[in-house]
């Protein structure tokens, strides 16, 4: 029986791999932490906002969209037969994430300058 979604299949493979690690004598806590880890996520200061009235909402939305695109591209590479095409898509997704990060940094600087000018 085939899994209904790739996400389910990826999770099942990860669980099976972790079960083998535990059977070989691996630490259960470390294996559980590896299951929950997301390698491509970054932390942002200030944190990404979900409030549509916040001044950083548009750039944060662009960052989230770029992260989602990159995750989808990496997932497609795992399941795609043409790896060169998938690699090109990953390269473009990383570039768009880099541009979104730069736009967010500029917006944070701009807001900081406005806040400091307002205090004077």
N, C-alpha and C positions, 0 to 999 in steps of 0.2 A: 504494500500500500504506500503510495507516494504522499508526502506531506502537502498540505493545502497551500502553504505559503513559505517563501524563502526565509522569512524571519523565524518561523517555527523550526525550519530545518537547521538554520544556523544555531539556534538555541539548543536544539536537540544534540547537535554535534558537540557543542561546548560542554553540555552536561555529560555526555558519554566520555569525552576526553578527561573531564575532571573526575569522573567515577573511576577511570583507570588510574589516575594519579593517586587517589585515596587508597585503592586496592594495592598499589605499590608501596604504600607506607607514607604517602604525602600528608602534610598537615591539613586538616579539614578546614580550618579558618582561612588558611592561605588560598586554598582551592576555591572557597566561597567568595573571597575577595576578588579573585581573578575572574569569576563569573560576572561580578557586578561592575567591573572596570570598563570604562569606555575610553579607548586610547586617543581618540581625536578631539575630545572635548577640552576646552580651555576655560580657565576661570578669568573673569573680567572684574576690574575695579573701576568704577562702581559696577555692581552686578547688572546683568541684562534685565531690562524692564519689560513688563507686560501691560503696563498702564497706557492706554492709547492717548492720554493727555500729557504724558511725560515728554520733556523736550528731547530725550534720546530714543524715543519709541521707533522712529523710522529707521535710524541706523541700526538699532538693535534687531529690528525685524529683518533687515538685510543680512546681518551677521547670522541670525538663526536660519534664514533661507539658504545661505551659502554653506553652512554646516550640514544642513539636511541634504543639499545637493552633493556635497563631498561624500557623505555617508552612503548615499545611494550609488554614487559612482564606484566606490570601493566595493560595495556589495555586488554590483554588476560585474566587476572584474572577477570576483570569485566564481560567478556562475556563467560567465560569458566565454565563448570559444575564441573570439578574436581579441586577444589580450592587448595588441597594439592599439586598437581603437579604444578599448577601455582605459588604457594608460593615458591616451590623449585627453579623454574626458576627465580623468582624475587630475591631470595637469591644469586644465582649464578651471576645474572646480577649486583647486588650491589657489589659483591666481585670483579668482573671484572672492574667496575668503580673505586673502591678503588685502585686497582692495577694500573690502568691507571693514576689516580691522583698522585700516588706515583712515577711512572715513569716520569711523567711530572715535578714534584718537583725536582727529581734528575737531570733531564736534565737542568732545569733552574739554579740549583746550579753549575752544571758543566760549563755551559756557563758563569756564573758570575765569576767563578774561572779563566777561560781562559781569560776573559776580564781584570780581575785585574792583572793577570800574564803578560799580554801583555803591560800593562801600566808601569810596573816596569822596 
